[in-house]
Amino acid sequence: MTDAAKVLDLSILPPDYRTAFEALQATAARVSELEEINKRLEHLVAELNHVVHGKRSEKLSEDERQLAFEDLQIAVAETEEQKQDQATDDATPKRKRVAKRIRGNLPEDLPRIERIIEPDSLVCPCGCGKMHKIGEDRTERLDILPAQLRVLVTVRPKYACRTCTDGVTQAPAPAALIEGGLPTEGAIAHVLVSKYADHLPLYRQSQILGRSGVNIHRGTLADWVGVAAFHLRPVVDRLAENLKTSTKLFMDETTAPVLDPGRGRTKTGYLWALARDDRGWGGADPPGVVFTYAPGRAGENAEKILHGFDGTLQIDGYQGYNRLTRPSRKGGDPIRVAYCWAHARRKLKEVFDRDGSEIAAEGLRRIAEFYHIEGEIRDMGPGQRLSARQTRTVPLVSAFGDWLQKKRLRVSAKSRLGEKLAYIHRHWDGLQTFLNDGRVEIDSNSVENMIRPIALNRKNALFAGHDEGGKAWGRIASLIETAKINGVEPFAYLKATLEAIARGHPQNRIDELLPWNFNPST
C-alpha cells in the first residue's frame, strides 16, 4: 500500500473514484515490478557480455564458458517470462510468450504423430446446417520420449516331413556380435556412444537401465564394450593407415588417468591424437582422428604411432617430438614440423594477464595481424593461401623476428617474459613453416578441438580402470570423433558397423566400414 493510501481513507470516496484510485495503485505496483525485472535483465546481459568479452573469459575452459552461458540464458528466459506475465493486465487472459521459430530445424525424416482437434460442434450457429471444411492450421512441436527399451524375439520354426525321416529344416540363427548374448548390436552401440560420446560411465548407465526395470550390472556392460572394442580394432587400424598416407597431419597428446591397482591410486597415461583436417584449404581427403593409448609421454610413443608417415607434422612445442626430425628417426624419413602460433600467443598472454607487460601486449598485437590475414584466406585453395602469405604475412613475420631478438636483449632470460620469448625463439624455424606451404595451418587448433571430448570423458568417468581400458577408450573414441567431424551420426554408424562385422564383413573390403564411407540408406 502506498503512503497516500495509508493517509487517505478510501471508504469516504465515491465508488467510481475509489475504483479508479485502486487501479492506479495496481498500475504503479506493476510498473515498479517491471522496473525491477528490467534491472535484472540488464544485469544478466552485462554478465553475458563479461563471459564473452571480459578479460577473465580466456581463463575459463570451454566447459566453464558453456556452463556460464547455459545458466545465464536460463536466468534470462525466466526473467523474460516473468516480465511477460507481469505486463499482462490481470483482467485479460494471459498471453503466452511467442517462442522462437525453429520449425525449420525439425528433420523431415522424424516420425510425425498427428492429432486432429475438431470443434465441439460443426453445426452453424445460424441454424443453416453443418459447416464444411475450408482449410486448416498445422503446427509442429518437438516431443521427446525417454530411451525406449524393447525385446527382439527371434522365432525359428522347425519343419519335418511326415512321410520320410530325412531330417529337420530350420532357418539359421541371425548373426550376432555376441553369440547367444543378451544385447543386439544396437544395444551395444548405444552403450558405446553413451560412454564415449555422451560421457556416461557404465555404472551410471546401469542405474539408468535399472530405472526402466532392466537390471544389468556394469560388469556386463563392460563385457559388451570389450567385445566391441576387439571387433572394431581392424577398422581403427585401417583408419590410422589411411591417415598416414597423407603428407600433412596434426598430432597432440592429452592425459588419460588410469587406475593403478598395485598402488591403490591412479597413474597418468596418455592418449596420442593423430589427425587429418584439410578443410581449411578444401582438401579432398576426409578429416579423421585416431587416438592411441600409451602409458607415458615419451617421444618414442609418437615415433611408433607415426611409423610409415613421411611429411609435415603440425604440433605444439613439446620436446618429445624432436626425435622425429632427426636422421636417426625410426619408421621413416625425418619429419618436417610446423609449430603452433596459438601456443606462442598463449605464452605472451600468460605474461600479459599477470603483469600487464607492454612488450607482451606488443607481441600479441603483432600475432593478431597474422591471424587477421589467415581469417581472410581461410577456405581458399593452397595456391591462393601461399600467395597471400608470401605477399602479406612474410614481411610481418620477418618484422616480428627482428622485434623478438631486440626484446630478448632487453629482458632477463630468467624472468617470466624472458622465458616466453626464449620459447618462441627456440621454435622459430617451425613457426615459419606455414609461410611456405598453403596446406599448412598457422596453428594446431584443429587437433586440440578433436581431443576436447577426451577431456570431457576424463572429467565424467574420472579414470580408466586399466591400461587395456585406455586402449579401448582410444579405439572407440577414434571412430566416434571421426564420424562426428564427417557429419555422420555416431550411433547409426556404430550400429551398422557392428552388424556388418557380425555378418562377417570381408577383410579386403574394410575401407567400406570407415566412418566417412557410411551411408545411412544402406
C-alpha positions, 0 to 999 in steps of 0.5 A, a space after each residue: 500500500 502506498 503512503 497516500 493510501 495509508 493517509 487517505 481513507 478510501 471508504 469516504 470516496 465515491 465508488 467510481 473514484 475509489 475504483 479508479 484510485 485502486 487501479 492506479 495503485 495496481 498500475 504503479 505496483 506493476 510498473 515498479 515490478 517491471 522496473 525491477 525485472 528490467 534491472 535484472 535483465 540488464 544485469 544478466 546481459 552485462 554478465 553475458 557480455 563479461 563471459 564473452 568479452 571480459 578479460 577473465 573469459 580466456 581463463 575459463 575452459 570451454 566447459 566453464 564458458 558453456 556452463 556460464 552461458 547455459 545458466 545465464 540464458 536460463 536466468 534470462 528466459 525466466 526473467 523474460 517470462 516473468 516480465 511477460 506475465 507481469 505486463 499482462 493486465 490481470 483482467 485479460 487472459 494471459 498471453 503466452 510468450 511467442 517462442 522462437 521459430 525453429 520449425 525449420 530445424 525439425 528433420 523431415 525424416 522424424 516420425 510425425 504423430 498427428 492429432 486432429 482437434 475438431 470443434 465441439 460442434 460443426 453445426 452453424 450457429 445460424 441454424 443453416 446446417 453443418 459447416 464444411 471444411 475450408 482449410 486448416 492450421 498445422 503446427 509442429 512441436 518437438 516431443 521427446 520420449 525417454 530411451 525406449 527399451 524393447 525385446 527382439 524375439 527371434 522365432 525359428 520354426 522347425 519343419 519335418 516331413 511326415 512321410 520320410 525321416 530325412 531330417 529337420 529344416 530350420 532357418 539359421 540363427 541371425 548373426 550376432 556380435 555376441 553369440 547367444 548374448 543378451 544385447 543386439 548390436 544396437 544395444 551395444 552401440 548405444 552403450 558405446 556412444 553413451 560412454 564415449 560420446 555422451 560421457 556416461 560411465 557404465 555404472 551410471 548407465 546401469 542405474 539408468 537401465 535399472 530405472 526402466 526395470 532392466 537390471 544389468 550390472 556394469 560388469 556386463 556392460 563392460 563385457 559388451 564394450 570389450 567385445 566391441 572394442 576387439 571387433 572394431 580394432 581392424 577398422 581403427 587400424 585401417 583408419 590410422 593407415 589411411 591417415 598416414 598416407 597423407 603428407 600433412 597431419 596434426 598430432 597432440 597428446 592429452 592425459 588419460 588417468 588410469 587406475 593403478 591397482 598395485 598402488 591403490 591410486 591412479 597413474 597418468 597415461 596418455 592418449 596420442 591424437 593423430 589427425 587429418 583436417 584439410 578443410 581449411 584449404 578444401 582438401 579432398 581427403 576426409 578429416 579423421 582422428 585416431 587416438 592411441 593409448 600409451 602409458 607415458 609421454 615419451 617421444 618414442 610413443 609418437 615415433 611408433 604411432 607415426 611409423 610409415 608417415 613421411 611429411 609435415 607434422 603440425 604440433 605444439 612445442 613439446 620436446 618429445 617430438 624432436 626425435 622425429 626430425 632427426 636422421 636417426 628417426 625410426 619408421 621413416 624419413 625425418 619429419 618436417 614440423 610446423 609449430 603452433 602460433 596459438 601456443 606462442 600467443 598463449 605464452 605472451 598472454 600468460 605474461 600479459 594477464 599477470 603483469 600487464 607487460 607492454 612488450 607482451 601486449 606488443 607481441 600479441 598485437 603483432 600475432 593478431 595481424 597474422 591471424 587477421 590475414 589467415 581469417 581472410 584466406 581461410 577456405 581458399 585453395 593452397 595456391 591462393 593461401 601461399 600467395 597471400 602469405 608470401 605477399 602479406 604475412 612474410 614481411 610481418 613475420 620477418 618484422 616480428 623476428 627482428 622485434 623478438 631478438 631486440 626484446 630478448 636483449 632487453 629482458 632477463 632470460 630468467 624472468 617470466 617474459 624472458 622465458 616466453 620469448 626464449 620459447 618462441 625463439 627456440 621454435 622459430 624455424 617451425 613457426 615459419 613453416 606455414 609461410 611456405 606451404 598453403 596446406 599448412 595451418 598457422 596453428 594446431 587448433 584443429 587437433 586440440 578441438 578433436 581431443 576436447 571430448 577426451 577431456 570431457 570423458 576424463 572429467 565424467 568417468 574420472 579414470 580408466 580402470 586399466 591400461 587395456 581400458 585406455 586402449 579401448 577408450 582410444 579405439 572407440 573414441 577414434 571412430 566416434 570423433 571421426 564420424 562426428 567431424 564427417 557429419 555422420 551420426 555416431 550411433 547409426 554408424 556404430 550400429 551398422 558397423 557392428 552388424 556388418 562385422 557380425 555378418 562377417 564383413 570381408 577383410 579386403 573390403 574394410 575401407 567400406 566400414 570407415 566412418 566417412 564411407 557410411 551411408 545411412 540408406 544402406 
